[in-house]
Amino acid sequence: MKTILKRSSLAIAVAGTCLATGLVQASSHREAPFITEIPKVDGTDFYMFRSYESGRADFVTL
């Protein structure tokens, strides 16, 4: 009985996860209502990483 309950619970969890992932959408910079009218402010994500390796203290990765 416990095996059937575990398998049923697992099947329900997997099915729920599969159904929920179909509803998920990634965010976009185009969600802002007027961003298409001002392309100058339509920026992308920008990351900077400082190197912590010895001898490379002045290196930055963009």
LUMDOTI-489732 format. One record per atom (N, C-alpha, C): atom name; x, y, z. Coordinates in steps of 0.02 Angstrom, whole numbers, plus 32768, in hexadecimal, padded with zeros to 4 digits. Each point is the difference from the previous one (the first is absolute). Layout:
<zanus>
> atome,u,v,w
> CA,X,Y,Z
...
</zanus>
This chain:
<zanus>
> atome,u,v,w
> N,8029,7FC4,8000
> CA,7FD7,803C,8000
> C,802B,803F,8000
> N,8037,7FFE,8027
> CA,802B,803B,8004
> C,8022,800D,7FBC
> N,8011,7FCB,7FDC
> CA,8020,8008,7FBF
> C,7FD1,8021,7FCE
> N,7FC1,7FEC,8001
> CA,7FCE,801E,7FD3
> C,7FF6,8049,8011
> N,7FFE,8010,8040
> CA,7FF7,8046,8016
> C,803C,802A,7FEC
> N,803C,7FE5,8008
> CA,803D,8025,7FED
> C,8002,800C,7FB5
> N,7FF0,7FCD,7FD9
> CA,8001,8007,7FB7
> C,7FCA,8030,7FE8
> N,7FC6,7FFD,801F
> CA,7FCA,802E,7FED
> C,8013,8048,8011
> N,801D,800A,803B
> CA,8016,8043,8013
> C,8035,801A,7FD1
> N,802F,7FD5,7FEE
> CA,8035,8014,7FD1
> C,7FE3,8011,7FBC
> N,7FD1,7FD7,7FE8
> CA,7FE2,800D,7FBF
> C,7FD9,8042,8000
> N,7FDD,800E,8035
> CA,7FDA,803F,8005
> C,8030,803B,8003
> N,8037,7FF9,8025
> CA,8031,8036,8005
> C,8021,800E,7FBC
> N,8012,7FCB,7FDC
> CA,801F,8008,7FBE
> C,7FCF,801F,7FCF
> N,7FC2,7FE9,8001
> CA,7FCD,801C,7FD3
> C,7FF3,804A,8010
> N,7FFC,8010,8040
> CA,7FF6,8046,8013
> C,803A,802C,7FEB
> N,803C,7FE7,8007
> CA,803B,8026,7FEB
> C,8000,800B,7FB5
> N,7FEF,7FCD,7FDB
> CA,7FFE,8006,7FB7
> C,7FCB,8032,7FE9
> N,7FC8,8000,8021
> CA,7FCB,802F,7FEE
> C,8012,8047,8014
> N,8020,8008,8039
> CA,8012,8043,8018
> C,8037,801F,7FD5
> N,802E,7FD9,7FE7
> CA,8037,801C,7FD9
> C,7FE7,801B,7FBD
> N,7FC9,7FE9,7FE8
> CA,7FE3,801B,7FC3
> C,7FE5,8046,8008
> N,7FF1,8013,803E
> CA,7FE5,8043,800E
> C,8035,8034,800F
> N,803D,7FEA,800D
> CA,8036,802D,8013
> C,801D,8021,7FC2
> N,800D,8042,8005
> CA,801F,8025,7FCA
> C,803B,8027,801B
> N,8033,8008,7FD9
> CA,803A,8027,8014
> C,7FF0,804A,7FFB
> N,8021,8027,802A
> CA,7FF5,8048,7FFD
> C,8023,801D,7FC4
> N,7FEA,803A,7FEC
> CA,801D,8021,7FC6
> C,8002,804A,800C
> N,8032,8021,7FE3
> CA,8003,8049,8006
> C,7FC9,8020,7FD6
> N,7FE1,7FDB,7FD6
> CA,7FC9,801A,7FD6
> C,7FBE,8004,8026
> N,8000,7FEC,803F
> CA,7FC2,8003,8027
> C,7FED,8047,8011
> N,8031,802D,8002
> CA,7FF1,8046,800F
> C,7FD7,801D,7FC7
> N,7FCA,8024,800F
> CA,7FD2,8015,7FCB
> C,801C,802E,7FCB
> N,802C,802D,8012
> CA,8018,8031,7FCF
> C,8049,7FF6,7FED
> N,801C,7FC6,800E
> CA,8047,7FF5,7FF2
> C,800F,8000,7FB5
> N,7FD1,7FEE,7FD7
> CA,800C,7FFF,7FB8
> C,8003,8047,7FE3
> N,7FE4,8030,8023
> CA,8002,8045,7FE8
> C,8042,8023,8010
> N,8025,7FE6,8032
> CA,803F,801F,8014
> C,8037,7FCA,8000
> N,801A,7FEF,7FC6
> CA,8031,7FCA,7FFC
> C,8041,800E,8027
> N,800E,8040,800D
> CA,803D,8011,8024
> C,8000,7FE4,8047
> N,7FC7,7FFB,801F
> CA,7FFC,7FE6,8044
> C,7FF0,7FB5,8003
> N,7FFB,7FE1,7FC6
> CA,7FF3,7FB8,7FFE
> C,8042,7FDB,8008
> N,8019,8000,803D
> CA,8042,7FE2,800D
> C,7FFB,7FB5,800C
> N,8038,7FE1,7FF9
> CA,8005,7FB9,8010
> C,8023,7FF9,8043
> N,8000,7FC4,801B
> CA,8022,7FF4,803F
> C,804B,8006,7FF6
> N,8021,801C,8031
> CA,8048,800D,7FFC
> C,8020,7FE5,8040
> N,8033,7FD6,7FF8
> CA,8021,7FE2,803A
> C,804A,800F,7FFD
> N,801D,800B,803B
> CA,8049,8009,8007
> C,8018,7FD0,8036
> N,8038,7FDF,7FF2
> CA,801D,7FD1,802F
> C,8049,8013,800B
> N,8014,8009,803E
> CA,8045,800F,8011
> C,8026,7FBF,800B
> N,803C,7FFC,7FE5
> CA,8028,7FC3,8007
> C,801F,7FFD,8046
> N,7FFA,7FC6,801F
> CA,801E,7FF6,8042
> C,803D,7FD2,7FFC
> N,8018,7FF3,7FC4
> CA,803C,7FD7,7FF8
> C,803E,8029,8012
> N,8032,7FDE,8019
> CA,803D,8024,8012
> C,8022,801B,7FC1
> N,8017,803E,8003
> CA,8021,801F,7FC7
> C,7FD0,801E,7FCE
> N,7FBF,7FFA,800B
> CA,7FCE,801B,7FD1
> C,7FCF,802E,8024
> N,8019,8024,8031
> CA,7FD4,802C,8028
> C,7FE2,8039,7FD7
> N,8022,8014,7FCA
> CA,7FE8,8038,7FD7
> C,7FD3,7FEA,7FC6
> N,7FF1,7FC0,7FFB
> CA,7FD7,7FE6,7FC8
> C,7FB6,8001,8012
> N,7FD8,8017,7FD1
> CA,7FB7,8001,8007
> C,7FE2,7FE0,7FC2
> N,7FD1,7FD3,800A
> CA,7FDD,7FE1,7FC8
> C,7FBC,8020,7FF8
> N,7FF1,8016,7FC4
> CA,7FBF,8020,7FF2
> C,7FD3,7FD0,7FDB
</zanus>
